[in-house]
Amino acid sequence: MDALGRVLVVGESLIDIVTAEGAPPVEVVGGSPANVALGLGRLGAAPRLLTALGDDAHGHRIAQQLEESGVSIDRESWSLKRTATATAYIREGGAAHYEFDIEWVLPSSIRFDGAQVIHIGSIATFLSPGADVIMNFVDHVAGRALITFDPNIRPALVGSHASALATVLRVAARADVVKLSDEDAEWLWPFASTDDVADLLLHNGANVVAITLGGAGALAATRDARVQVPAPKVRVVDTVGAGDTFMAALIRQLVAQPRLALDPTEAELVEVIEFCATAASLTVQRAGADLPTEAQVYKALNQTRTTHP
């Protein structure tokens, strides 16, 4: 197995039913960890995904799309009677509001199989019984692989604020890289600035913290460096999958250069976040979570650098 084949993603897969005013509903493959796995596949990282699927039309559609994008789905993933769904209501400006029909279960243990990078996040880290299995796994593999974490907060599914915050801090303490959105940060720490949230997570144990800022770009911080990178100016269709694209692009950079998860320089942080922001800017120009390929990201980056040297 080469260096671009040792990524394990653990988390939910579902069908997003995207509903916009004046248009018929559109069903697309979704679920934050599944989107991250799909993005990694399209970026050339050949990830494994442990998820939960039903043996139904939705489950097989998810599996087909992921596998066509280079994702290997663990056989233990076929564990549900019915594949989960999320209805995404697109608001003015492209932002999405979600309603979920989801069950989250995992086998009693997760196969490590020498993964170089392990990504966890979203509903999967909060919703029992699967969340308990993930927590035990994270405790077991911390220090043996790079761990990346995106809480991707869904208030309707994460329980009380106090319990969700405790979960985030416990997982983040074991993670090398934590990525969250400014909306996640505001929900978790409503009276803190994004810089304060980054400092808190770094003090809690993370080596690298990235906070996406919507149209304002993204902040990235280590204990020794901090950068803010603007977002490319594009026409937004919707924001579904944008954060997952950013996360997939970030993991792709870490797999190529694992040292970036430990002690990146300021210049390296800028380069990494520019790549991630460019990838996300391609997704928001498309309907649903249609994540870009590596070639598409580099083409867009080169165009940006040519236009704005």
Secondary structure as UniProt FT lines:
FT   HELIX           3..5
FT   STRAND          7..10
FT   STRAND          14..20
FT   TURN            21..22
FT   STRAND          26..30
FT   HELIX           32..42
FT   TURN            43..44
FT   STRAND          48..50
FT   STRAND          53..54
FT   HELIX           57..68
FT   TURN            69..70
FT   STRAND          72..73
FT   HELIX           75..77
FT   STRAND          78..80
FT   STRAND          85..90
FT   TURN            92..93
FT   STRAND          96..101
FT   TURN            113..114
FT   STRAND          117..121
FT   HELIX           122..125
FT   TURN            128..129
FT   HELIX           130..141
FT   TURN            143..144
FT   STRAND          145..150
FT   TURN            155..157
FT   HELIX           161..174
FT   STRAND          177..181
FT   HELIX           182..188
FT   TURN            190..191
FT   HELIX           194..204
FT   STRAND          208..212
FT   HELIX           214..216
FT   STRAND          218..221
FT   STRAND          226..229
FT   TURN            240..241
FT   HELIX           242..256
FT   HELIX           258..261
FT   HELIX           266..283
FT   TURN            284..285
FT   HELIX           294..307
//
